[in-house]
Amino acid sequence: MLVWALTINLAIAPSQAAIRQLEEAPGQMVYQSRQTLKDQQGNSWQAIAFKRIRPDDTAVIYLRLVGFPGTAEIDHSQPLTLTDSMGKTLTAADVSHDMFMDKTQIEPDVGQYDLQPILMQLELAIPLRLTLATLGQPEIILNVSPDVVEEWRSLTVQK
């Protein structure tokens, strides 16, 4: 496990992003962390963790993973699995249907997951591995540095 943790820490570039703030609509704020992650095949994925605060003060925190078109066909019936280098495993429900107006037209290389129930359970100093189930191909594995996990957790304090 220690070797895996050290390898992941060395293989992942430090985070350079910052939390972005957008007003989507009057009274509806979105705070985003955008990162580029590489999968085990070397393909780039955009990882966008975001907190949306609605005018009624309800909030959601989601993680959207976007692959290059044709990279993968995500199995939206399966959750995202998050495993740290100490072996702790959590899952985030697939909420991809919330992304599109036409619920029947979910893009195959885009997935959205509910981080809110598990975000504060992620350890700050430990690398993370995201595992995406796919249809008819090997699962996709994305490595996440502790800096990125910390940035994602910082979304919880945005108001």
Steps between C-alpha positions, in 0.01 A plus 500: 500500500779742588668444164168562322450823696849626423470408133167681470633810678799518266295430186240769561591859427419752771170679471511843339129571494298726723133507589301692239180683584218545247149638522294266280174684559386769742559360846652173373874476560739229384849442639728277291830320519628391157777247459639283221555138601659218298362149484703178486515527117637857512170657390415838651179551697360829623397474866267779608396495865235762562263631761174649376309722742143560390296811580320308779844440664502126425835375374641198319862397449564293190802367311473502122750286307534569128705284266607579147221392262532130425727436801252293698138404539423555867258259667258747656327225698812470720637741764844657490738314732753706696783307666783655698850354527416360844221287349199702617229483234202729454244528221329800343162455334476567127279806448581549132130536420514841677737638233273498200153632425433191286547224758517236227802660331781459756841528336695170522832663594363732771404402853377701794514376860363618834800583722306672777431194721864382495717808442594560864595130535783542248838528669696815412853360500436176311483448122174376357413264216171549312359196322238546227302198385464478124290308251692233310851619583739505798411736784660846494738586784589861580758598763433806712763682706442606862510866384203441274308321778568799725370738234185292458440502875543878507177523298305416815581839656399708195186708560 
